[in-house]
């Protein structure tokens, strides 16, 4: 088969301990999954109906590459999150079967143009331009689920220029990983290659050009990078 234009490159992530890479299909995100973050944003939490949004797969930044400061914003915010990578999928997945779909885990930043998000909220508009812009999803190398599985006490943290900005343990997630996967599968057909950002704790704040970030899902994955 020939194409009018060259097919785009396939976004991918390195895998710890392997020379193979994980091809990324879609990027799903859950909002308001930590009560303290919802409170700091002045938002309410709906425990019955999780709130999801998406980023394009080519928003993923891998291998510690520099992250360009985006256009059209004066308020780029960091949101550190555990990232789950799927090796299989389906629809209407039962909570008790969800963990069998997991390939591995990483840590990432859901970068947000906060001023554009605030404008969209005020007008009742979608958040797409605030969340789904270029280079908005830096993600670490993935750790195989068979090698390390996060638990309730696993620490999620972010440092900016050596100063701690965000820290929590996964027990504070309002919707756990199996529940997130099950809920997503009622809205989308999940497939191998999907990434799920699982929400951020309190402490989100602005980033500037030159800032260096260190994100960690303790004992699982680490991510280092720079805003340029």
ChimeraX attribute file (.defattr): number of C-alpha atoms within 10 A of each C-alpha:
attribute: neighborCount
match mode: 1-to-1
recipient: residues
	/A:1	2
	/A:2	6
	/A:3	6
	/A:4	5
	/A:5	6
	/A:6	7
	/A:7	8
	/A:8	7
	/A:9	7
	/A:10	11
	/A:11	19
	/A:12	21
	/A:13	19
	/A:14	18
	/A:15	18
	/A:16	18
	/A:17	10
	/A:18	10
	/A:19	7
	/A:20	11
	/A:21	14
	/A:22	21
	/A:23	17
	/A:24	20
	/A:25	18
	/A:26	19
	/A:27	23
	/A:28	19
	/A:29	21
	/A:30	18
	/A:31	16
	/A:32	25
	/A:33	24
	/A:34	21
	/A:35	18
	/A:36	17
	/A:37	19
	/A:38	17
	/A:39	13
	/A:40	12
	/A:41	13
	/A:42	8
	/A:43	12
	/A:44	10
	/A:45	16
	/A:46	11
	/A:47	11
	/A:48	7
	/A:49	9
	/A:50	17
	/A:51	16
	/A:52	18
	/A:53	15
	/A:54	17
	/A:55	23
	/A:56	19
	/A:57	23
	/A:58	21
	/A:59	17
	/A:60	24
	/A:61	23
	/A:62	21
	/A:63	15
	/A:64	14
	/A:65	14
	/A:66	17
	/A:67	20
	/A:68	14
	/A:69	21
	/A:70	18
	/A:71	10
	/A:72	12
	/A:73	13
	/A:74	15
	/A:75	18
	/A:76	22
	/A:77	18
	/A:78	25
	/A:79	23
	/A:80	32
	/A:81	26
	/A:82	27
	/A:83	25
	/A:84	25
	/A:85	25
	/A:86	24
	/A:87	16
	/A:88	15
	/A:89	20
	/A:90	17
	/A:91	16
	/A:92	16
	/A:93	20
	/A:94	15
	/A:95	15
	/A:96	10
	/A:97	11
	/A:98	20
	/A:99	16
	/A:100	13
	/A:101	20
	/A:102	23
	/A:103	21
	/A:104	25
	/A:105	27
	/A:106	30
	/A:107	29
	/A:108	34
	/A:109	26
	/A:110	24
	/A:111	24
	/A:112	26
	/A:113	25
	/A:114	20
	/A:115	16
	/A:116	20
	/A:117	19
	/A:118	15
	/A:119	14
	/A:120	16
	/A:121	12
	/A:122	9
	/A:123	9
	/A:124	9
	/A:125	11
	/A:126	13
	/A:127	19
	/A:128	14
	/A:129	15
	/A:130	21
	/A:131	23
	/A:132	22
	/A:133	18
	/A:134	20
	/A:135	22
	/A:136	27
	/A:137	26
	/A:138	23
	/A:139	32
	/A:140	30
	/A:141	25
	/A:142	25
	/A:143	25
	/A:144	19
	/A:145	18
	/A:146	9
	/A:147	10
	/A:148	13
	/A:149	14
	/A:150	20
	/A:151	10
	/A:152	11
	/A:153	12
	/A:154	16
	/A:155	18
	/A:156	25
	/A:157	23
	/A:158	29
	/A:159	17
	/A:160	19
	/A:161	13
	/A:162	11
	/A:163	10
	/A:164	14
	/A:165	18
	/A:166	21
	/A:167	19
	/A:168	20
	/A:169	17
	/A:170	21
	/A:171	14
	/A:172	15
	/A:173	18
	/A:174	18
	/A:175	21
	/A:176	15
	/A:177	22
	/A:178	19
	/A:179	18
	/A:180	22
	/A:181	28
	/A:182	21
	/A:183	21
	/A:184	23
	/A:185	19
	/A:186	14
	/A:187	11
	/A:188	12
	/A:189	12
	/A:190	25
	/A:191	17
	/A:192	19
	/A:193	21
	/A:194	22
	/A:195	30
	/A:196	25
	/A:197	29
	/A:198	28
	/A:199	23
	/A:200	30
	/A:201	25
	/A:202	19
	/A:203	18
	/A:204	19
	/A:205	15
	/A:206	15
	/A:207	19
	/A:208	14
	/A:209	12
	/A:210	14
	/A:211	13
	/A:212	18
	/A:213	22
	/A:214	19
	/A:215	28
	/A:216	24
	/A:217	27
	/A:218	15
	/A:219	13
	/A:220	24
	/A:221	22
	/A:222	21
	/A:223	21
	/A:224	20
	/A:225	21
	/A:226	20
	/A:227	16
	/A:228	13
